[in-house]
Amino acid sequence: MRAIFKVLAVLITMAGLQAAAFGASADQRHSGYYYAPLKGEPEIYEARAETMLEASRKTRIGFVTGIATQNRKLPYPPPATMFAKGEHAQKLIIVALDDGRIDTIYRARALFADLTAQARLLPIFQELGVEDRFTFFDLCMMLGFTQITISNGREFTHQVLLR
């Protein structure tokens, strides 16, 4: 099953990944350090997928490490970075590396839509017959992430809680 997670990371990146979570004390530790404090309430996503039995801290870290490794092979600097935090690496954080990126909710949603399009190309979605229903958020749920925070690295931060 580890091979599937490695393939997932490579396929997402190869398919065009360019950029590519609400416990108070843990979020406060990340907020103000990796991203600006959240303004307003987080979005709640009711996932269609279930967490895979094989999902663990190690597989989540392997997933983001695989994406980072592929991004370093790009002929240009990636516009954003993705990493996992939390005791169980259950919080996915995406931060823009350049000004003018992911600086509105609409750009964040567009990035999530692009990540969904890339995720739908994955063999696991096709094997499960969910390539037309599951989203990037469902992929994150399958991997065991519980929240996703996306930021422009300045003042904009949006958070999605996966349920």
C-alpha positions in Angstrom: 0.0 0.0 0.0 3.0 2.3 0.6 3.7 2.1 -3.1 0.2 3.5 -3.8 0.9 6.6 -1.7 4.2 7.1 -3.5 2.4 6.8 -6.8 -0.3 9.2 -5.7 2.3 11.9 -4.9 4.1 11.4 -8.2 0.9 11.3 -10.3 -0.5 14.5 -8.7 2.7 16.3 -9.4 3.2 14.9 -12.9 -0.4 15.7 -13.8 0.3 19.4 -13.3 0.4 20.1 -9.6 1.7 23.6 -9.3 0.8 24.5 -5.8 0.1 22.9 -4.2 -5.9 22.3 9.7 -9.3 23.3 14.9 -8.0 22.3 18.2 -7.3 25.6 19.9 -3.7 25.2 21.2 -2.3 23.3 18.2 -3.8 25.8 15.7 -2.6 28.8 17.7 0.9 27.3 17.5 0.8 27.1 13.7 -1.2 30.3 13.2 1.1 33.3 13.2 4.1 31.0 12.5 3.3 29.3 9.2 0.3 31.5 8.2 -1.7 34.5 9.2 -4.4 34.0 11.9 -7.7 32.8 10.5 -10.3 35.4 10.1 -13.8 34.0 10.5 -14.9 30.5 10.8 -13.3 27.5 9.0 -15.2 25.7 6.2 -16.6 22.3 7.0 -16.3 19.6 4.3 -18.4 16.5 4.7 -16.1 14.0 3.0 -17.6 11.3 0.7 -14.5 9.2 1.3 -13.4 7.3 4.4 -9.9 7.2 5.8 -7.9 4.3 4.5 -6.9 1.7 7.1 -3.3 2.1 5.9 -3.3 5.8 6.4 -0.8 6.9 9.1 1.5 9.7 10.1 4.2 8.1 8.0 2.0 7.9 4.8 0.9 11.5 5.2 4.5 12.7 5.6 5.4 10.5 2.6 2.7 12.1 0.5 3.8 15.6 1.1 7.5 14.7 0.9 6.8 13.0 -2.5 5.1 16.2 -3.8 8.0 18.3 -2.5 10.5 16.0 -4.2 8.7 16.3 -7.5 8.4 20.1 -7.1 12.2 20.4 -6.7 12.5 18.8 -10.1 10.5 21.5 -11.8 12.5 23.8 -14.1 11.1 26.8 -12.1 10.5 27.5 -8.4 7.1 26.1 -7.3 4.6 28.9 -6.5 3.5 27.2 -3.2 4.7 24.6 -0.8 2.7 21.9 1.0 3.6 20.3 4.3 2.0 18.3 7.1 1.9 19.3 10.8 0.4 18.1 14.0 1.2 15.3 16.3 0.0 12.8 13.7 0.8 15.0 10.7 -3.0 15.3 10.2 -2.9 19.0 9.2 -2.1 19.8 5.6 -0.8 23.3 5.1 -0.4 25.0 1.7 1.4 28.3 1.6 2.2 30.5 -1.5 5.8 31.3 -1.9 5.3 34.4 -4.0 3.2 37.6 -3.6 -0.1 37.7 -5.6 -0.9 34.0 -5.2 -3.6 32.4 -3.2 -4.5 35.8 -1.8 -8.3 35.5 -2.0 -10.9 32.8 -1.2 -11.6 32.6 -4.9 -8.0 31.8 -5.8 -7.9 29.3 -3.0 -11.0 27.6 -4.3 -9.6 27.7 -7.8 -6.5 25.9 -6.6 -8.6 23.3 -4.8 -10.6 22.8 -8.0 -7.3 22.3 -9.9 -6.1 19.8 -7.3 -9.4 18.0 -7.6 -8.9 17.7 -11.4 -5.5 16.3 -10.8 -6.7 13.9 -8.1 -9.4 12.6 -10.4 -6.7 11.3 -12.7 -5.3 9.0 -10.1 -5.7 5.3 -10.6 -7.1 4.8 -7.1 -10.0 7.1 -7.9 -10.6 5.3 -11.2 -10.3 1.9 -9.5 -12.9 2.9 -6.9 -15.1 4.4 -9.7 -15.3 7.8 -7.9 -13.3 9.9 -10.3 -16.4 12.0 -11.1 -17.5 12.5 -7.5 -14.5 12.6 -5.1 -12.5 15.8 -4.7 -9.0 16.7 -3.5 -10.6 17.0 -0.1 -11.7 13.4 -0.3 -8.2 12.3 -1.2 -6.9 14.1 1.8 -9.6 12.4 4.0 -8.5 9.0 2.5 -4.9 9.8 3.6 -6.1 10.7 7.1 -5.8 14.5 7.0 -8.3 16.2 9.2 -7.8 19.8 8.1 -6.3 21.8 5.3 -5.1 25.4 5.8 -4.2 27.5 2.7 -2.5 30.8 2.9 -0.8 33.4 0.8 1.9 33.7 3.4 0.9 37.2 4.4 -2.6 38.1 5.5 -5.0 35.6 3.8 -5.7 32.3 5.4 -8.5 29.9 4.8 -9.1 26.6 6.6 -11.2 23.5 5.7 -12.1 20.9 8.3 -12.6 17.4 6.9 -15.4 15.4 8.6 
